[in-house]
Amino acid sequence: MADTVENAVNTPDVQQPWAELGLKQDEYDSIRQILGRRPTGAELAMYSVMWSEHCSYKSSKVHLKRFGVLEQTTPRGPLLAGIGDNAGAVDIGQGYAVTFKAESHNHPSYVEPYQGAATGVGGIVRDILAMGARPIGVMDPLRFGPLHAPDTKRVMPGIVSGVGGYGNCLGLPNIGGEVVFDKTYYGNPLVNALCVGLMKHEDLKRAQATGAGNKVIMYGAATGGDGIGGASILASETFDADGPVKRPSVQVGDPFMEKLLIECTLELFEAGVINGLQDFGAAGISCATSELASAGSGGMNVELDVVPLRDPSLSPEEILMSESQERMMAVVEPGKVGRFLEICAKWDVLATVVGEVTDGDRLIITWHGETIVDVDPKTVAHDGPTYNRPIARPDWIDEVNADDANALERAKTGEELAATLKKMVASPNLCDKSWVTSQYDRYVRGNSVLAQPEDSGMLRIDEKTNLGISLATDCNGRFAFLNPYLGAQLALCESYRNVAVGGAEPVAITDCLNFGSPEDPEVMWQFQEAIIGLVDGCQKLGTPVTGGNVSFYNQTDGTNILPTPVVGMLGVIDDVTKRTPMGFAHEGDGVFLLGTTQEEMGGSVWAQVMHDDHLGGVPPQPDFDAEMALGRVMIAASKEGLLSSAHDLADGGLAQALVESALRKNLGVALTLPEGDPCVQLFSESAARAIVSLPAGSLTRFKALCEEHGVPLTRLGEVTGNPELEVQGQFTLPLAELREAWETTIPAVMNA
């Protein structure tokens, strides 16, 4: 028999499993105070998942408020939706709007790699769909433990297969992302997923339940026992390194059902039968009902016993907590219910009227006619606990910063430089990632104009005008470890630069903030510094934060991950046929360096690879004026068709950019390094830099552009027909030798 509200009133002293559900004593006491009685079992289930770290942001929301100072406008116009909505929405011109967002699915992907990653993709796609947009592309920033570590061999193939399997089945191109290895991610991989969607301005939808008498309809998959307390609970606690646990808590995805759900929902939009819409993410029905009701103007009555089940033995509490995938909840006017159900039937999508919007301010859920939930939905969805966690600057940070990477021993001879370059291009973080990306369909739908390994992913939006968008995700956790304020800004700068070098104008960001335990004051210091860094950086660049995700408790056996504030940058390009790709294209083109190289080896791949994972000193200094000036040059050069190629400088510095540009089309390069220490010139990771190749006929105009915007321009050499990388006066390496080193690292481990 269900625990009813009446029973809860009459049995105030019943012992309840609040601790097992992840609540603290004071949180449970607070729920009792809000209700004026003990919660029913169903209410306790709802509060526990909705007040979890993953859903309530209870440790982060005091810091996230800082984003509110940013102008809610982009270089292309005001934001159409921002923080607080399912995803941000940006006006890109010609009547189009783009909505995009990143989410994390870290802990579920460690427990069950394939399904954890797959359902991470499915969840972010439904967030975009719920805004009224057609999903058109995905990206996946991934972080793993050391490549050769035993558990990496377990989680990495499953995660990559899950991302690819789900996205490929949906017919969504995977146009970019990252694959990074570091010992701190051992036992705690990061699976961040970004989705982008397209709509007309007038198609924008809000997640709110308004209009008393309107019907509440659940549609999509039936509810099962998979994912009970899944992401909400899994992502709100720490792991030990003993291996996978909580396997039943991970949701199971069905991409074919999701594909039907997408097409069905888009037809429902077109038919004009949806008033409000919410996807089912973490916390399942608890989330969908409470968020829709709290964001609307009334209350809601729901009959839980009519919810279609895959497992008829589920209790009301389990139904409320289930995170079964491929489910949506819509608010529909009574006169449009017939048409709604008709469209769902056409797509073979299960749809059930489960309740209605009411005049009051209560969310009431019944089970076979008895009331098991009677709450103010705002107390569930929005008025959860807010923690101002203790913050402490780590004692160790000064010692780490004093361990200056610039003082480490460097290669001095040409032979030593060549050996350094070969070792670096074969290192896990610089090597070819196509073992991963070849498992993704990058070109499905036919509108991908740039995809991995290009600096950004680019999609054509309008086939007549060639309007397009560009996306890049970036973060260097090593930089953020050395200085989280600067590390977050460097992630912002790199994503800005990656979009700009392809010819797109950077306009707005989403973020996915991955950190250790919020109960550690040093982690909260890192988190606060990263937020302030992003706010200050976005103010300088004029790119608002449209929304994002916080993932805490990323630690294993007391070891926190590197602070990893991933930034996803959206750019707009007026004509995708004018894009600039990254690979050298024509023999005889001049090769030039834009920007200034400083002695900035702290946190670099060079320090990591050549000095036994050294992580000390200070990261490179961001220079927002230089980034914007470089961006203006690259965008103008793209519009005028001046360049054959462009590639940003980041991990691995100039050397890595030259290798990747040469290997793209197997064209060699002969160059002379600028004056100064050749090791610094090749491997420093100073920001605001790029290399370009261009024909002689473009040089005068390009030089004028650089002078106009104050961007330093240095001739390095030229593209050659010889398949080799020649650094004059230092060394020559055949491209075949570099390719062998670059391409074999991951396959050698994963295919062993």
C-alpha positions in Angstrom: 0.0 0.0 0.0 1.3 3.5 -0.9 2.4 5.9 1.8 -0.3 8.6 1.5 -0.3 12.2 2.7 -3.0 11.3 5.2 -0.8 8.5 6.5 2.2 10.8 6.7 0.2 13.2 8.9 -0.9 10.4 11.2 2.5 8.7 11.5 5.0 11.5 12.1 7.7 9.3 13.7 8.1 6.7 11.0 11.8 6.2 10.2 12.6 7.2 6.6 15.7 6.3 4.5 16.7 9.9 3.8 20.4 9.3 4.2 20.4 6.3 1.8 18.8 8.7 -0.7 21.7 11.2 -0.4 20.0 13.7 1.9 21.7 15.3 4.9 20.0 15.4 8.3 19.4 19.2 8.0 18.0 18.8 4.5 15.5 16.2 5.7 14.6 18.4 8.7 14.1 21.3 6.2 11.7 19.1 4.1 9.7 18.4 7.2 9.5 22.1 8.0 8.4 23.0 4.5 5.6 20.4 4.5 4.7 20.9 8.2 4.8 17.1 8.5 7.0 14.2 7.5 7.2 13.6 3.7 5.5 10.6 2.2 7.8 8.1 0.6 7.0 9.6 -2.9 7.7 13.1 -1.6 11.0 12.0 -0.1 11.9 10.4 -3.4 11.2 13.6 -5.3 13.0 15.9 -2.9 16.0 13.6 -2.7 16.6 13.6 -6.5 15.7 17.2 -7.0 17.8 18.4 -4.1 20.8 16.4 -5.2 23.9 18.3 -6.3 23.4 17.3 -9.9 19.8 18.8 -10.1 19.8 21.6 -7.5 23.3 23.1 -8.0 23.2 23.6 -4.2 27.0 24.2 -4.0 27.4 26.2 -7.1 24.4 28.5 -7.5 25.8 31.2 -5.3 28.8 31.4 -7.6 26.9 31.0 -10.9 24.9 34.2 -10.1 28.1 36.1 -11.1 27.2 35.3 -14.7 24.2 37.6 -14.3 26.4 40.7 -14.7 27.1 39.8 -18.3 25.3 41.6 -21.1 22.6 39.3 -22.5 23.4 40.2 -26.0 25.8 38.9 -28.6 27.5 40.6 -31.5 24.5 39.4 -33.6 21.8 40.7 -31.2 20.0 39.9 -27.9 19.9 36.4 -26.5 16.5 34.8 -27.2 17.0 32.4 -24.2 19.7 32.1 -21.6 20.6 30.8 -18.2 17.5 29.2 -16.6 16.2 27.8 -19.8 16.7 24.3 -21.1 19.4 25.7 -23.3 20.6 29.1 -24.6 19.2 30.4 -27.9 21.0 32.9 -30.1 19.8 35.0 -33.1 22.1 34.2 -36.0 20.3 36.3 -38.6 18.0 35.6 -41.6 15.2 34.7 -39.1 17.2 31.7 -37.7 18.0 31.0 -34.1 20.5 28.4 -32.8 20.2 26.8 -29.4 23.1 24.9 -27.9 24.2 23.5 -24.5 26.7 21.2 -22.9 26.0 18.6 -20.2 28.1 16.1 -18.2 27.5 12.4 -17.8 30.7 11.5 -16.0 29.9 9.1 -13.2 27.3 7.0 -15.1 29.9 6.6 -17.9 32.4 5.2 -15.4 29.9 2.7 -14.0 28.6 1.6 -17.4 30.7 3.2 -20.2 28.5 2.5 -23.2 25.1 3.3 -21.7 26.5 6.2 -19.6 27.9 7.9 -22.7 25.0 7.1 -25.0 22.4 8.4 -22.6 24.5 11.5 -22.1 24.1 12.2 -25.8 20.4 11.4 -25.7 19.8 13.7 -22.7 21.4 16.8 -24.2 19.7 16.2 -27.6 16.3 16.2 -25.8 17.3 19.5 -24.0 17.7 21.1 -27.4 14.5 19.5 -28.8 12.6 20.9 -25.8 13.5 24.4 -26.9 11.6 23.9 -30.1 14.7 23.3 -32.3 15.7 20.4 -34.6 19.0 19.0 -33.3 21.6 19.3 -36.1 24.9 18.3 -34.5 26.8 17.1 -31.4 30.3 17.4 -30.0 31.9 15.4 -27.2 34.8 16.7 -25.0 36.2 13.5 -23.3 38.8 13.0 -20.5 40.4 9.7 -19.6 43.0 8.4 -17.2 46.5 7.5 -18.6 46.2 5.8 -22.0 48.1 2.8 -20.9 46.2 2.4 -17.6 44.2 -0.8 -17.3 40.8 0.9 -16.5 41.3 3.2 -19.5 41.2 0.1 -21.7 37.8 -0.7 -20.0 36.1 2.7 -20.1 37.4 4.4 -23.3 36.2 1.9 -26.0 32.7 1.7 -24.3 32.4 5.5 -24.0 33.5 6.2 -27.5 31.2 3.4 -28.8 28.3 4.8 -26.8 28.8 8.4 -28.1 29.1 7.2 -31.6 26.4 4.5 -31.5 23.7 6.8 -30.1 24.6 9.9 -32.2 25.0 7.9 -35.4 21.6 6.2 -35.0 20.0 9.6 -34.5 21.6 10.8 -37.8 23.5 13.7 -36.0 27.0 14.6 -37.2 29.6 14.6 -34.5 31.7 17.6 -35.6 34.2 18.1 -32.8 35.3 17.8 -29.2 38.4 16.7 -27.4 40.2 13.6 -26.1 42.5 14.2 -23.2 44.5 11.8 -21.0 45.6 12.6 -17.4 46.3 10.5 -14.3 43.7 12.5 -12.3 40.9 11.2 -14.6 41.7 7.6 -13.7 38.6 6.1 -12.2 36.7 9.3 -13.1 36.5 9.9 -16.8 34.7 13.0 -18.0 32.0 12.6 -20.6 30.7 16.0 -21.7 28.2 16.2 -24.5 27.2 19.3 -26.5 24.3 19.5 -28.9 23.2 22.3 -31.2 19.8 22.8 -32.7 18.2 25.1 -35.3 14.8 26.8 -35.4 13.1 30.0 -36.6 12.7 32.7 -33.9 8.9 32.1 -33.7 9.5 28.4 -32.9 11.1 29.0 -29.5 9.4 27.0 -26.8 9.5 27.4 -23.0 9.3 24.7 -20.2 6.2 25.9 -18.3 2.8 24.7 -17.4 0.1 27.4 -17.9 -3.6 27.5 -18.4 -5.9 25.8 -15.9 -7.5 22.8 -17.5 -4.8 22.1 -20.0 -3.8 18.5 -20.1 -0.4 17.1 -19.1 0.8 14.4 -21.5 3.7 12.0 -21.1 5.0 10.6 -24.4 7.9 8.6 -25.7 9.2 5.4 -24.0 7.5 3.6 -21.2 9.0 3.9 -17.7 11.4 1.2 -16.5 13.6 0.4 -13.5 16.7 1.5 -15.2 18.3 4.7 -14.0 16.5 4.9 -10.7 18.4 7.8 -8.9 20.8 7.5 -11.8 22.6 10.7 -12.9 21.0 12.6 -10.0 22.5 10.4 -7.3 25.6 9.0 -9.1 26.8 12.6 -9.9 26.4 13.8 -6.4 28.9 11.5 -4.6 32.5 10.4 -4.9 33.8 7.1 -6.1 36.4 4.7 -4.8 38.8 3.1 -7.3 37.7 -0.5 -6.6 35.8 -0.6 -9.8 32.2 -0.2 -11.1 29.4 -0.1 -8.7 25.7 0.9 -8.8 25.3 -0.7 -12.3 21.5 -0.7 -12.1 21.5 3.1 -11.6 22.7 3.8 -15.2 20.0 4.5 -17.7 19.6 2.4 -20.8 19.2 4.3 -24.1 17.3 3.5 -27.2 18.4 5.8 -30.0 15.8 4.5 -32.5 13.0 5.5 -30.0 14.7 8.9 -29.6 14.8 9.4 -33.4 11.0 8.7 -33.5 10.6 11.1 -30.5 12.5 13.9 -32.3 10.4 13.6 -35.5 7.2 13.3 -33.6 8.0 16.3 -31.5 8.9 18.4 -34.5 5.6 17.5 -36.1 3.7 18.4 -32.9 5.4 21.8 -32.9 4.4 22.3 -36.6 0.8 21.4 -35.7 0.7 24.0 -33.0 -0.6 21.6 -30.3 2.1 22.2 -27.6 1.8 24.9 -25.0 4.8 23.9 -22.8 7.4 21.2 -23.0 9.9 19.5 -20.7 12.3 16.7 -21.4 12.9 14.0 -18.9 16.5 14.2 -17.7 18.0 13.5 -14.4 15.3 13.0 -11.7 12.7 11.8 -14.3 9.0 12.5 -13.6 10.1 14.3 -10.4 11.9 16.9 -12.5 9.5 17.2 -15.4 6.4 17.7 -13.2 8.0 20.0 -10.6 9.9 22.2 -13.1 6.9 22.6 -15.5 4.6 23.5 -12.6 7.0 25.8 -10.8 7.8 27.7 -14.0 4.1 28.1 -14.9 1.3 30.2 -13.5 -0.6 27.4 -11.7 -0.4 24.0 -10.1 -0.6 20.5 -11.5 -2.5 17.3 -10.7 -0.9 14.0 -11.9 -2.2 10.4 -11.8 0.9 8.4 -11.4 -0.8 5.0 -11.8 -1.7 5.7 -15.4 2.0 6.2 -16.4 2.9 3.4 -18.8 5.5 1.0 -17.3 7.9 -1.5 -18.7 8.1 -3.0 -15.2 4.7 -3.3 -13.5 6.4 -4.1 -10.2 7.7 -0.5 -9.8 6.6 1.3 -6.6 5.4 4.9 -6.9 8.7 6.1 -5.4 10.6 4.2 -8.1 8.4 5.6 -10.9 9.1 9.1 -9.7 12.9 8.6 -9.5 13.3 6.5 -12.7 15.5 8.2 -15.3 14.4 6.0 -18.1 15.3 7.6 -21.4 13.5 9.0 -24.4 10.6 10.5 -22.5 9.0 14.0 -22.8 6.1 15.8 -21.0 3.9 18.3 -22.8 1.2 20.7 -21.8 -1.7 20.6 -24.3 -5.1 22.5 -24.5 -8.0 20.1 -24.2 -9.2 20.7 -27.7 -5.8 19.8 -29.2 -5.3 16.5 -27.2 -6.9 14.4 -30.0 -4.6 15.8 -32.7 -1.6 15.4 -30.3 -2.4 11.7 -29.7 -3.0 11.2 -33.4 0.5 12.5 -34.4 2.1 10.4 -31.7 0.3 7.3 -33.0 1.5 8.1 -36.5 5.1 8.0 -35.2 4.4 4.9 -33.1 5.2 6.9 -30.0 3.4 6.0 -26.8 1.4 9.0 -25.4 -0.7 9.1 -22.2 -2.7 11.9 -20.6 -1.4 11.8 -17.0 -2.8 15.0 -15.5 -3.8 18.6 -15.9 -2.8 22.1 -15.0 -4.8 23.6 -12.1 -5.6 27.0 -10.7 -3.8 26.4 -7.4 -0.1 26.5 -6.6 0.2 22.8 -5.6 1.7 19.8 -7.3 -0.6 16.9 -6.4 0.2 13.4 -7.4 -2.2 10.5 -6.8 -1.8 6.7 -6.9 -5.0 4.8 -7.5 -7.0 7.7 -6.2 -5.0 8.4 -3.1 -2.8 11.5 -2.7 0.9 10.5 -2.3 2.4 14.0 -3.1 1.1 17.4 -2.1 3.8 20.0 -2.4 4.6 23.5 -3.6 6.5 22.7 -6.8 8.9 25.6 -6.3 10.2 24.0 -3.0 11.1 20.9 -5.0 12.5 22.5 -8.2 13.9 25.9 -7.1 13.9 26.4 -3.4 16.3 23.6 -2.4 19.3 24.1 -0.1 21.9 26.7 -1.0 25.4 26.1 0.3 28.0 28.8 0.7 30.7 26.2 1.0 34.0 27.0 2.8 36.6 28.3 0.3 40.4 28.1 0.9 43.3 29.0 -1.4 45.5 25.8 -1.4 48.7 26.0 0.6 50.4 24.0 -2.1 49.7 26.4 -5.0 52.6 28.8 -4.3 55.1 25.9 -4.2 53.6 24.5 -7.5 53.8 27.9 -9.2 57.4 28.3 -8.0 58.4 25.0 -9.7 59.0 26.9 -12.9 58.8 24.9 -16.1 60.7 27.6 -17.9 63.8 26.5 -15.9 63.6 22.8 -17.0 66.3 21.5 -19.3 65.7 21.9 -23.0 66.8 20.4 -26.2 69.7 22.5 -27.6 70.9 20.8 -30.8 68.9 20.1 -34.0 69.1 16.4 -33.3 67.7 16.9 -29.8 64.9 19.1 -31.1 63.9 16.5 -33.7 63.8 13.8 -31.1 61.7 16.0 -28.9 59.2 16.7 -31.7 58.9 13.0 -32.5 58.3 12.1 -28.9 55.7 14.8 -28.5 53.6 14.1 -31.6 53.4 10.5 -30.5 52.3 11.4 -26.9 48.7 10.6 -26.0 47.5 14.2 -25.8 49.0 15.3 -29.2 48.7 12.1 -31.2 46.1 11.5 -33.9 42.6 10.9 -32.4 41.0 9.3 -35.4 40.7 6.0 -33.6 38.0 7.9 -31.7 36.6 10.2 -34.4 36.4 7.5 -37.1 33.7 5.8 -35.0 31.5 8.9 -35.3 29.6 9.9 -38.5 30.8 13.5 -39.1 29.0 14.2 -42.3 25.5 12.7 -42.0 22.8 15.2 -43.1 25.2 16.7 -45.6 25.7 20.1 -44.0 29.1 19.5 -42.2 31.6 21.7 -43.9 34.3 21.4 -41.2 34.7 18.5 -38.7 37.5 16.8 -36.7 40.4 17.2 -36.9 39.8 20.8 -38.0 40.0 23.5 -35.3 36.2 23.9 -35.2 33.2 22.1 -36.4 31.2 24.0 -39.0 27.6 23.4 -40.2 25.7 25.0 -43.2 22.4 26.4 -41.9 20.9 27.7 -45.2 21.6 26.1 -48.5 20.6 29.2 -50.5 22.6 31.9 -48.6 25.3 29.5 -47.2 24.8 31.0 -43.7 26.6 28.8 -41.2 27.6 28.2 -37.6 30.9 27.1 -36.1 31.5 25.4 -32.7 34.6 24.5 -30.7 35.1 23.1 -27.2 38.3 23.6 -25.3 39.9 23.3 -21.9 43.4 22.7 -20.6 43.0 21.3 -17.1 46.8 21.6 -16.5 46.6 25.3 -16.9 43.5 25.5 -14.7 45.4 23.5 -12.0 48.3 26.0 -12.0 45.9 29.0 -11.9 42.1 28.3 -12.2 41.3 32.0 -13.0 43.8 32.1 -15.9 43.0 28.4 -16.9 39.3 29.2 -17.4 40.2 32.3 -19.5 42.7 30.3 -21.6 39.9 27.8 -22.3 37.7 30.7 -23.3 40.4 32.2 -25.5 41.3 28.9 -27.2 37.6 28.2 -28.1 37.3 31.8 -29.4 40.4 31.4 -31.5 39.4 28.0 -32.9 36.1 29.4 -34.2 37.8 32.6 -35.5 40.6 30.9 -37.5 38.0 29.1 -39.6 36.4 32.4 -40.5 33.4 32.5 -38.1 32.6 35.3 -35.7 32.5 34.1 -32.0 29.2 35.1 -30.4 28.4 33.2 -27.2 29.4 30.3 -25.0 28.1 27.4 -23.0 30.2 25.8 -20.3 30.6 22.4 -18.6 32.4 23.0 -15.3 33.9 19.7 -14.1 35.5 19.8 -10.6 36.3 17.7 -7.6 34.3 17.5 -4.3 32.6 20.7 -3.3 33.1 19.7 0.3 36.8 20.4 -0.2 37.5 24.1 0.4 40.4 24.0 -2.1 38.1 22.7 -4.9 35.6 25.5 -4.1 38.4 28.0 -4.4 39.3 26.6 -7.9 35.6 26.7 -8.8 35.1 30.3 -7.7 38.3 31.4 -9.5 37.3 29.7 -12.7 33.8 31.4 -12.6 35.4 34.8 -12.0 37.9 34.2 -14.8 35.1 33.3 -17.2 33.0 36.3 -16.2 35.9 38.7 -16.6 36.9 37.1 -19.9 33.4 37.1 -21.4 33.0 40.7 -20.5 36.2 41.5 -22.5 35.3 39.3 -25.5 31.6 40.3 -25.5 30.5 36.7 -25.5 27.6 36.0 -23.1 27.3 32.7 -21.2 24.0 31.2 -22.4 23.9 28.3 -19.9 25.7 25.2 -19.1 26.4 22.5 -16.5 28.2 22.0 -13.2 29.7 18.6 -12.4 31.1 18.1 -8.9 32.4 15.1 -6.9 34.8 14.2 -9.7 37.3 12.5 -7.5 38.5 8.9 -6.8 40.0 7.8 -3.5 40.4 11.4 -2.4 42.2 12.5 -5.6 40.4 15.4 -7.3 40.5 15.7 -11.1 42.3 18.6 -12.6 39.8 21.5 -12.6 38.3 21.2 -16.0 36.0 24.2 -17.0 35.2 23.2 -20.6 34.1 26.1 -22.8 31.9 25.6 -25.9 32.1 28.6 -28.3 29.4 29.3 -30.9 30.4 31.3 -34.0 28.4 32.5 -37.0 29.8 32.7 -40.5 27.8 34.5 -43.3 29.1 32.2 -46.0 30.5 28.8 -45.3 32.1 28.6 -48.8 34.5 31.2 -47.5 35.7 29.1 -44.6 39.4 28.6 -44.0 40.5 25.0 -43.4 43.6 24.0 -41.3 45.8 22.0 -43.7 48.5 23.3 -46.0 46.9 23.3 -49.5 49.3 24.5 -52.2 53.0 24.1 -52.9 54.7 27.5 -52.9 52.3 29.2 -50.4 54.0 31.3 -47.8 53.7 30.2 -44.2 53.4 32.9 -41.6 53.1 33.1 -37.8 50.6 35.6 -36.3 51.0 36.7 -32.7 53.9 36.8 -30.3 55.7 33.8 -28.7 56.8 34.2 -25.1 58.8 31.8 -22.9 55.7 30.2 -21.5 56.3 26.5 -20.8 54.3 26.1 -17.6 51.6 23.4 -17.9 52.7 22.7 -21.5 52.7 19.3 -23.2 56.5 19.7 -23.6 56.9 19.8 -19.8 54.5 16.9 -19.4 56.1 14.6 -22.0 59.8 15.6 -21.8 59.9 16.0 -18.0 58.0 13.1 -16.5 54.6 14.7 -16.2 56.0 17.9 -14.8 53.2 20.3 -13.7 54.5 23.5 -12.3 55.1 27.2 -12.9 52.4 29.5 -14.3 50.3 29.0 -17.4 50.5 31.3 -20.4 49.0 34.8 -20.0 45.7 35.4 -21.8 45.6 38.6 -23.9 42.0 39.4 -24.8 42.9 42.4 -27.0 45.3 40.2 -28.9 42.8 37.4 -29.3 40.1 39.8 -30.6 42.6 41.5 -33.0 43.7 38.1 -34.3 40.0 37.1 -34.7 39.2 40.2 -36.7 42.1 39.5 -39.0 41.1 35.9 -39.5 37.4 36.7 -40.2 38.3 39.5 -42.6 40.8 37.3 -44.4 38.3 34.5 -44.7 35.6 36.8 -46.2 38.2 38.1 -48.7 39.4 34.6 -49.6 43.1 35.5 -48.8 44.2 32.3 -47.1 44.8 28.7 -48.2 44.9 27.5 -44.6 44.8 28.6 -41.0 45.5 26.7 -37.7 45.5 28.0 -34.2 48.5 27.4 -31.9 47.6 25.7 -28.6 48.7 22.3 -27.2 52.2 21.5 -28.4 52.8 25.0 -29.7 54.1 25.9 -33.2 55.7 22.5 -33.8 52.4 20.6 -33.4 50.5 23.1 -35.6 53.1 22.7 -38.3 52.9 18.9 -38.2 49.1 18.8 -38.2 49.0 21.3 -41.1 51.5 19.4 -43.1 50.0 15.9 -42.5 46.4 17.0 -43.5 47.2 16.9 -47.2 50.8 15.5 -47.0 52.4 18.7 -48.1 55.8 19.6 -46.6 57.1 22.8 -45.2 60.5 24.5 -45.0 60.9 27.2 -42.4 63.3 29.3 -40.4 62.4 29.8 -36.7 62.1 33.3 -35.4 65.0 34.5 -33.3 65.3 33.2 -29.8 65.6 29.8 -28.1 64.4 27.2 -30.7 62.8 25.0 -28.0 60.7 27.9 -26.9 59.8 28.9 -30.5 58.7 25.4 -31.2 57.0 24.2 -28.0 55.8 27.3 -26.0 52.0 27.4 -25.7 51.6 31.2 -25.7 48.0 32.3 -26.5 46.6 34.5 -29.3 48.7 32.8 -32.1 48.0 31.1 -35.4 49.8 30.0 -38.5 48.5 30.6 -42.0 49.5 29.7 -45.5 48.6 32.0 -48.4 49.6 32.6 -52.1 51.9 35.4 -53.0 49.1 37.4 -54.5 47.3 37.7 -51.1 50.3 38.8 -49.1 50.1 42.6 -49.6 46.5 42.7 -48.6 47.0 40.3 -45.7 49.9 42.3 -44.3 47.8 45.4 -44.5 45.0 43.6 -42.5 47.5 42.6 -39.8 48.9 46.1 -39.6 45.4 47.6 -39.4 44.6 45.4 -36.4 48.0 45.4 -34.7 48.7 41.7 -35.2 52.4 40.8 -35.4 53.1 38.9 -38.6 56.3 36.8 -39.1 57.3 34.9 -42.2 58.4 31.4 -41.3 58.9 29.8 -44.8 56.8 28.1 -47.4 54.8 25.0 -48.3 56.9 22.6 -50.3 56.4 19.6 -52.6 58.9 17.6 -50.5 57.1 15.4 -48.0 59.2 16.6 -45.0 59.3 19.1 -42.2 62.5 21.1 -42.6 63.5 23.6 -39.8 66.5 25.2 -41.5 69.7 25.1 -39.5 68.1 22.6 -37.1 66.6 19.4 -38.5 64.6 17.7 -41.3 62.0 15.0 -40.6 60.2 13.0 -43.3 56.4 13.4 -43.0 56.1 9.6 -43.2 58.1 9.2 -40.1 56.0 11.9 -38.3 52.8 10.3 -39.5 53.9 6.9 -38.2 54.7 8.4 -34.8 51.4 10.5 -34.8 48.9 7.9 -36.0 49.9 4.7 -34.2 49.8 5.6 -30.4 46.1 5.0 -29.6 45.5 2.1 -32.0 48.6 0.3 -30.6 47.0 0.4 -27.1 43.3 -0.1 -27.9 43.7 -2.8 -30.6 46.3 -4.7 -28.6 
